[in-house]
Amino acid sequence: MNILVINGSPKGERSNTLRLTNAFLAGVCNSQEDCSPAIEILHISQMDINPCLGCFSCWKTTPGQCCIHDDMPSALEKLLWADLTIWSFPLYFFSLPGKLKTFIDRQLPLSLPFMNSHAESGGHPARYDMSGKKTVLISTCGFYTANSNYDSVTAQFDRICGKGNYTTLFCGEGELFRVPELSNRTDEYLAVVQQAGREYAFGGIKEETNAKLQELLFPRDVFERMADASWGIKQTGEKEDVSLTFTKQMAALYNPAAYPGTDIILDMDYTDIGKRYRIILGKTESRVVEQFSEKPTTVIHTPFSVWQSIAAGEIEGSAALMKHLYSVEGDFDLMLKWDDYFGQHKSADISKDKPTSNGKTDIGLP
Ligand SMILES: Cc1cc2nc3c(=O)[nH]c(=O)nc-3n(C[C@H](O)[C@H](O)[C@H](O)COP(=O)(O)O)c2cc1C
């Protein structure tokens, strides 16, 4: 099988979406004897692709050949070569990134000029035999869900490929794929994408796998709090200290279902940078404050660099404690139940409205 990946992210290799596409490909390839030589990838951002001039010379003057001499003619050959084309792209303004749309416009030489009277509301027949070719769309978007955000994309591909003639894998919360601290959850999702690739190669993605792909990476409120905190700026537009941004993101993971009945006041005392922030774990949400006077429940005295390494999974939290890389003052119960408070819960877990523990390392501790 010849596979063509069209990477439409302006970020090229650094694309969030490409991580999903690579996982999907790994699944497809696992189920083939050896398909690695048959994969081609086009990084649209690095290609010389000029806008269609609308001159119709590819229909009239030089049938099938565009008059613009750039990277498009060879890309069209790759499209004809491929048995499976995977479109990998971010959602931009509820649609495709501009250069990818230009790439689509430049496919005009692949159509014949004549009207296809069978097509509902008009269309043109293909110049070449495209029967048997398969298409997959893989995309991430920045909102918490992919639901309803891809209507214009599917409307477009319904016309280009035909309704039901292509497979989609759309995922919200796409920016989380670049956050190492959240890799427990994102890797779990990527494993499902890989499974989907394997099943696709054997005839189609199973309903059960599709259902897992529809699950949110994180519940909406947790994701939106993390997303808002990630910009590192205050409401006033002023830049905030990186340690505050980090602490807010950590606090965003708080699972109120673990609320013990009274507020927990956790102080993060970053000893190497002389900063201390308070995280208040309340009945319905967590708050980070910079000014406080009340006595805390628990204080974690830690170099900021150590806590960052723990959060990134470079050091194990409990091992770091044993080595006295940080210390805990006050109620230690919070540390023992860290997973319940700050675990990387899936949306489905949260909806059960009870404390959950996935037994994995989280953005913080053991
Ligand atoms: C110009 C621009 C427009 C965007 N429009 C949307 C949008 O309409 N809906 C959405 O959910 N995310 C939107 N996003 C967020 C991206 O889809 C998201 O960050 C995606 O994960 C990026 O994927 P990539 O790393 O593969 O390029 C937009 C981002 C940019 C830069």
The ligand as an SDF file (V2000), in Angstrom:
LIG
                    3D

 31 33  0  0  0  0  0  0  0  0999 V2000
   -4.9150   30.9880   13.1990 C   0  0  0  0  0  0  0  0  0  0  0  0
   -5.4580   29.9280   14.0940 C   0  0  0  0  0  0  0  0  0  0  0  0
   -6.7960   29.6120   14.0580 C   0  0  0  0  0  0  0  0  0  0  0  0
   -7.3140   28.6190   14.8790 C   0  0  0  0  0  0  0  0  0  0  0  0
   -8.6460   28.3460   14.8330 N   0  0  0  0  0  0  0  0  0  0  0  0
   -9.1720   27.3850   15.6380 C   0  0  0  0  0  0  0  0  0  0  0  0
  -10.5770   27.0980   15.6120 C   0  0  0  0  0  0  0  0  0  0  0  0
  -11.3460   27.6490   14.8280 O   0  0  0  0  0  0  0  0  0  0  0  0
  -11.0380   26.1780   16.4610 N   0  0  0  0  0  0  0  0  0  0  0  0
  -10.2280   25.4980   17.3360 C   0  0  0  0  0  0  0  0  0  0  0  0
  -10.7320   24.6750   18.1110 O   0  0  0  0  0  0  0  0  0  0  0  0
   -8.8770   25.7310   17.3520 N   0  0  0  0  0  0  0  0  0  0  0  0
   -8.3360   26.6550   16.5300 C   0  0  0  0  0  0  0  0  0  0  0  0
   -6.9760   26.8910   16.5470 N   0  0  0  0  0  0  0  0  0  0  0  0
   -6.0970   26.0500   17.3950 C   0  0  0  0  0  0  0  0  0  0  0  0
   -5.4100   24.9060   16.6150 C   0  0  0  0  0  0  0  0  0  0  0  0
   -6.3460   24.1760   15.8520 O   0  0  0  0  0  0  0  0  0  0  0  0
   -4.7200   23.9700   17.6040 C   0  0  0  0  0  0  0  0  0  0  0  0
   -3.7720   24.6990   18.3300 O   0  0  0  0  0  0  0  0  0  0  0  0
   -4.0930   22.7560   16.9450 C   0  0  0  0  0  0  0  0  0  0  0  0
   -3.8460   21.7530   17.9280 O   0  0  0  0  0  0  0  0  0  0  0  0
   -2.7600   23.0740   16.2760 C   0  0  0  0  0  0  0  0  0  0  0  0
   -2.3260   21.9120   15.6190 O   0  0  0  0  0  0  0  0  0  0  0  0
   -0.9070   21.7500   14.9260 P   0  0  0  0  0  0  0  0  0  0  0  0
    0.1340   21.7870   16.0140 O   0  0  0  0  0  0  0  0  0  0  0  0
   -0.9950   20.4140   14.2690 O   0  0  0  0  0  0  0  0  0  0  0  0
   -0.7230   22.8680   13.9490 O   0  0  0  0  0  0  0  0  0  0  0  0
   -6.4470   27.8990   15.7490 C   0  0  0  0  0  0  0  0  0  0  0  0
   -5.0750   28.2240   15.7790 C   0  0  0  0  0  0  0  0  0  0  0  0
   -4.5880   29.2280   14.9760 C   0  0  0  0  0  0  0  0  0  0  0  0
   -3.1100   29.5410   15.0360 C   0  0  0  0  0  0  0  0  0  0  0  0
  1  2  1  0
  2  3  1  0
  2 30  2  0
  3  4  2  0
  4  5  1  0
  4 28  1  0
  5  6  2  0
  6  7  1  0
  6 13  1  0
  7  8  2  0
  7  9  1  0
  9 10  1  0
 10 11  2  0
 10 12  1  0
 12 13  2  0
 13 14  1  0
 14 15  1  0
 14 28  1  0
 15 16  1  0
 16 17  1  0
 16 18  1  0
 18 19  1  0
 18 20  1  0
 20 21  1  0
 20 22  1  0
 22 23  1  0
 23 24  1  0
 24 25  2  0
 24 26  1  0
 24 27  1  0
 28 29  2  0
 29 30  1  0
 30 31  1  0
M  END
$$$$
